[in-house]
């Protein structure tokens, strides 16, 4: 009965009772508020694409330098 399984879901994107329980449990265990979770997650979400772009750019520059060096060796001219 896959068609009826839709009725078991909430209209909200997530179960509000479960979210409240998770937040209460987190605060009870660690003693921190929700901001202590949001800030590190936001930093990771922003830092990951930036780090990926920096690493891709560094890799591209190394490849370009290697190609220039190989071309200089073949032609006998110094690389740029």
N, C-alpha and C positions, 0 to 999 in steps of 0.2 A: 503494500500500500504506500508507495512513494508519494502519491499525490496528496495523501492526508498528513504526511510528515511535515508539511508546511504549517499546519495548524499548531504544531508544538512550539513554534518559534515566536518570540516576542516581536512586537512592532518596532521596538527600539533596536539600534544597531547592536546593543549588548544587553545582558540581563542586569538591570539596575540593582537588584538585591545582591547578586554575586559581586558586582563591582564594589558596592558598599562594604561587603564582608571582606574582600581583598584589601581595600584601603584600611579598614579598621584593624585587620590582622597585621598589616605592614606597620602601621603606627604603633600597635601594641608591642610588636617584637623589637623594632628598631628605635622607637621613640621619635621618629622624624615625621614631618608632614609630607603631603603629596609633592610639594615643591622640591624636596630632596630627591625625588625620583625624576621629576620632569626635567630639571636642569641637566643632569648627566645624560639623559636620553637625548635631549635636544642638542647637546654638544656633540654627541656621537653622530647624530643624524646630519648635522652641518659639517662636521670635520671629515667624515668619510668621503664624501664626494670631492672635497677640496684636496685631501691627501691623494685620492685617486688621480685627479687632474695633474697634481704636481709630479707624481711618479710617472705618469704617461708622458708628460712634457720632458722630463729628465731622460726617459728612455728614448724618445724621439731625437733629442739632441745628441745622445751617444751614438745612435744609429747614423745620423747625418755626419758626425765627426768620423766615424769608421769608414763611411762611404767616401768622404773627401780624402781620407788618408790612403785608402786603397787606390783611388784615382791618381793621387800624386805619385804613388809607387809605380804605377803602370806607365805614366807619362814621363816620369823623371823630374817633374816639377814639384816644388814644395806645395803643400796643402795650404789652403786659405787661412 
